[in-house]
Amino acid sequence: MIGRLVSLSGVAKRYPTGTLAVQGIDLDIGQGDFLALLGPSGCGKSTLLRMIARLAAATEGRIDWPAGPPRPGDIGFVFQEPTLMPWATALANVALPLELAGLPRREAAARAAEALARVELAGFETAHPRALSGGMRMRVSIARALVTRPRLLLLDEPFAALDEITRHRLNNDLLALWEAERFTVVFVTHSVFESVYLARRILVMAPRPGRVHAEFAVEAPAPRGEAFRTSAGYAAQCREVSRALAAAMGEAA
Ligand SMILES: Nc1ncnc2c1ncn2[C@@H]1O[C@H](COP(=O)(O)OP(=O)(O)OP(=O)(O)O)[C@@H](O)[C@H]1O
């Protein structure tokens, strides 16, 4: 592995309700890695992501940043809902993290316009969220997460609510961005197909308490595209990961 960006050791999270959401998580996330967290509902994927994002604290264990602690703007987060301000333009939505960080308005606007261009939304700067499709709103949300040039991009089932064609398109665009810029990605999904298509590493999680059940490396030539999605190798890796997921859920494979 290249240098480690984030390192988790013995991480557990128990909520005040008594629920043990995850337990015994040991995980090194390499710089420039693309990691998928795959698992059934309730296995602690979001909890783990929120702890990595420092939005929630672990109740046991440690989460370290061996290459240096995150600075403001070093962690980008994309939620399942785009969570945009409905009254503000696409540009203003994307500029918000920079303005909150104290950047002058004009510079924030210029960098927001550049971020919108990176997600293929040049020309939509003055559009309001209601005038955009679901896929475009998600692109705005990704631009907002990337505008601070984070070292780590965390995505929590970002495309689950989108139709399949839009989802495939956004998968390809995310891969192209990652291949060009090599930030580190942790991507939460329920979809075996999506995890194998996108990730270099897949962690299959099991529930009650949430834990890592199996890990896979996905070997595929870059750049990935439709040829990979329709290849025998892709189908074989999906089958293998599906079996592990079924086992993690306590079902016969
Ligand atoms: N704020 C909270 N307070 C109490 N329990 C919680 C809280 N958030 C999550 N949990 C519980 O912790 C466990 C793990 O939840 P989490 O949302 O991390 O799982 P998940 O794998 O992301 O699920 P999903 O795929 O449905 O989003 C579940 O049993 C859930 O009910």
The ligand as a Gaussian input file, in Angstrom:
#p B3LYP/6-31G(d) Opt

LIG

0 1
 N      -27.934000       8.113000      16.275000
 C      -28.173000       6.841000      16.570000
 N      -28.639000       6.489000      17.777000
 C      -28.864000       5.181000      18.077000
 N      -28.648000       4.153000      17.226000
 C      -28.179000       4.442000      16.025000
 C      -27.919000       5.802000      15.615000
 N      -27.462000       5.774000      14.330000
 C      -27.425000       4.479000      13.970000
 N      -27.856000       3.687000      14.978000
 C      -27.937000       2.203000      14.965000
 O      -26.637000       1.693000      14.720000
 C      -26.694000       0.590000      13.814000
 C      -25.863000       0.896000      12.578000
 O      -26.487000       1.971000      11.864000
 P      -25.865000       2.617000      10.543000
 O      -26.809000       3.675000      10.071000
 O      -24.461000       3.000000      10.796000
 O      -25.899000       1.369000       9.532000
 P      -25.852000       1.348000       7.937000
 O      -25.103000       0.108000       7.587000
 O      -25.309000       2.631000       7.439000
 O      -27.377000       1.187000       7.549000
 P      -28.136000       1.718000       6.220000
 O      -27.536000       0.956000       5.087000
 O      -29.561000       1.353000       6.484000
 O      -27.909000       3.201000       6.138000
 C      -28.176000       0.344000      13.515000
 O      -28.630000      -0.647000      14.392000
 C      -28.808000       1.679000      13.837000
 O      -30.139000       1.517000      14.255000

